[in-house]
């Protein structure tokens, strides 16, 4: 494999990463909206089913992202092997290799995993433990009645 083969794959990885981030934000946003509008007043069984489905999709997305990261590390290792074999890398190839060696890729992965864990824990709390004051379309009396049930 040559540098000319690796660089387009690294660029494509960035596209996949951005698509994954977009899907991540879409899933979390949809769950938050559903939580506020519907799930906050739903029976515990529906909350469990909704959160289980969210968990399935969320962890599938995290597994996909993990696999993409493994693929990216392989591409960077290929660049390192090319450089060690005496191939002079282009500026783009050297930059990709330098950013990986400086730990930038690992920092991005760490922030992503920490943010995902924090999001998951927050949504768990909001789904099962948070006492919503007043939901969309609710009067103060309706909210009080819902809380006393």
For each residue, the residues with C-beta under 8 A, 3 or more apart:
1: 5 6 78 82
2: 5 6 82 87
3: 6 7 79 82 87 89 90 93
4: 7 8
5: 1 2 8 9
6: 1 2 3 9 10 75 78 79 82 93
7: 3 4 10 11 90 92 93 96
8: 4 5 11 12
9: 5 6 12 13 75
10: 6 7 13 14 72 75 76 96
11: 7 8 14 15
12: 8 9 15 16
13: 9 10 16 17 68 71 72 75
14: 10 11 17 18
15: 11 12 18 19
16: 12 13 19 20 68
17: 13 14 20 21 65 68
18: 14 15 21 22
19: 15 16 22 23
20: 16 17 23 24 61 64 65 68
21: 17 18 24 25
22: 18 19 25 26
23: 19 20 26 27 61
24: 20 21 27 28 61 116
25: 21 22 28 29
26: 22 23 29 30
27: 23 24 30 31 54 57 58 61
28: 24 25 31 32 119 123
29: 25 26 32 33
30: 26 27 33 34
31: 27 28 34 35 50 54 123
32: 28 29 35 36 123 126
33: 29 30 36 37
34: 30 31 37 38 39 50
35: 31 32 38 39 40 50 123 126 127
36: 32 33 39 40 132 135 136
37: 33 34 40 135 136
38: 34 35 41 42
39: 34 35 36 42 46 47 50 127
40: 35 36 37 130 132 135
41: 38 132 135 146
42: 38 39 46 47 50
43: 46 47
44: 47 48 128
45: 48 49
46: 39 42 43 49 50
47: 39 42 43 44 50 51 127 128
48: 44 45 51 52
49: 45 46 52 53
50: 31 34 35 39 42 46 47 53 54 127
51: 47 48 54 55 123 124 127 128
52: 48 49 55 56
53: 49 50 56 57
54: 27 31 50 51 57 58 123
55: 51 52 58 59 120
56: 52 53 59 60
57: 27 53 54 60 61
58: 27 54 55 61 62 116 120
59: 55 56 62 63
60: 56 57 63 64
61: 20 23 24 27 57 58 64 65
62: 58 59 65 66 113 116
63: 59 60 66 67
64: 20 60 61 67 68
65: 17 20 61 62 68 69 112
66: 62 63 69 70
67: 63 64 70 71
68: 13 16 17 20 64 65 71 72
69: 65 66 72 73 105 109
70: 66 67 73 74
71: 13 67 68 74 75
72: 10 13 68 69 75 76 105
73: 69 70 76 77 100 105
74: 70 71 77 78
75: 6 9 10 13 71 72 78 79
76: 10 72 73 79 80 96 97 100 105
77: 73 74 80 81
78: 1 6 74 75 81 82
79: 3 6 75 76 82 83 89 93 96 97
80: 76 77 83 84 97
81: 77 78 84 85
82: 1 2 3 6 78 79 85 87 89 93
83: 79 80 87 88 89 94 97
84: 80 81
85: 81 82
86:
87: 2 3 82 83
88: 83
89: 3 79 82 83 93 94 97
90: 3 7 93 94
91: 94 95
92: 7 95 96
93: 3 6 7 79 82 89 90 96 97
94: 83 89 90 91 97 98
95: 91 92 98 99
96: 7 10 76 79 92 93 99 100
97: 76 79 80 83 89 93 94 100 101
98: 94 95 101 102
99: 95 96 102 104 105
100: 73 76 96 97 103 104 105
101: 97 98
102: 98 99
103: 100 106 107
104: 99 100 107 108
105: 69 72 73 76 99 100 108 109
106: 103 109 110
107: 103 104 110 111
108: 104 105 111 112
109: 69 105 106 112 113
110: 106 107 113 114
111: 107 108 114 115
112: 65 108 109 115 116
113: 62 109 110 116 117
114: 110 111 117 118
115: 111 112 118 119
116: 24 58 62 112 113 119 120
117: 113 114 120 121
118: 114 115 121 122
119: 28 115 116 122 123
120: 55 58 116 117 123 124
121: 117 118 124 125
122: 118 119 125 126
123: 28 31 32 35 51 54 119 120 126 127
124: 51 120 121 127 128
125: 121 122 128 129 130
126: 32 35 122 123 129 130
127: 35 39 47 50 51 123 124 130
128: 44 47 51 124 125
129: 125 126
130: 40 125 126 127
131: 147
132: 36 40 41 135 143
133: 143
134: 138 140 143
135: 36 37 40 41 132 138 143 146
136: 36 37
137:
138: 134 135 142 143 146
139: 142 143
140: 134 143 144
141: 144 145
142: 138 139 145 146
143: 132 133 134 135 138 139 140 146 147
144: 140 141 147 148
145: 141 142 148 149
146: 41 135 138 142 143 149
147: 131 143 144
148: 144 145
149: 145 146
